[in-house]
Amino acid sequence: MMKIKAYGILKQYIGDKDYLKIDVPEPITIVELFSKVGIPEKYVFVVEKNGKAITKDSVINDNDEISLIPFISGG
């Protein structure tokens, strides 16, 4: 079971929990994960797999922990 953590504005896509668990029976890319979960790619600035930064075309597996970090804005 894959564990997905989201921060900032991205938390709205995983609900009112600390993380989302999903079943990923075969390896997928981060972009495919965005589509599966319904997260707009344009809002994600950094993706981490098991605590290490990866690119959006990286392949992830069912037992990975993914962190999604948005762009930071302010005024």
N, C-alpha and C positions, 0 to 999 in steps of 0.2 A: 504494500500500500504506500503510495507516494504522499508525502506531507508537504503542503504548500503554505508558506507564510507570506503575508502581504502587509505592506506598511503604507501609511499616509492615505491618500485617496484610493489606493488599490484595495484597501480593506473592504470596501463596499461590495467587491466582487466575490468575496468568500464568506460573507455573512457576519453574524455577531459572535464569531469564535476566534480563538487565537490562531488557528490554522485549519486548513481544509484537507481532508484525506480523500484521495481518489484512487481507484484501481486502474493501473496502466499495464495491461497484459503483455505488451511488447514495447521496445524502445521507441520513443518519439522525440521530436525536436522541441525546443522551447516554443517556437512559433505554433506548432501543432497543439501544444499545451494551452497556449493563449486561446486558441479557437475552441478547444474542448471545454474550457472553463468559462469562456465568455469575457476575457480580459482584453481590452483594446491595447494592442502592441505599442501604440504611440505614447501611452502613459508610463511605460516601463523604462527606467533609465539603467538600472543595474539588475542583473540576475545572478544569484549565487546558487551553486549546487554543492551541498554538503559543506558550506562555509567558504567556498572559493568562487571568485567571479568567473563567469563563463559568457560566451557569446550566444546570441539568440538562435544560431544554427547548430548549437551543441546538442548532442543526443543525451537524453535522460532516461532513467529506468525506474521501475516500480518501487524500489527501496530507497530512492533518493529523497533528500529534503531540499526543497527549492524555496528560496527567498526572493521576493519581488519588491524592488525598491523604486519608487517613482521619482520623477524630477522634483526638485525642491524649488518652491517659488515663494515669493513674499514681496513686500513692498515697503 
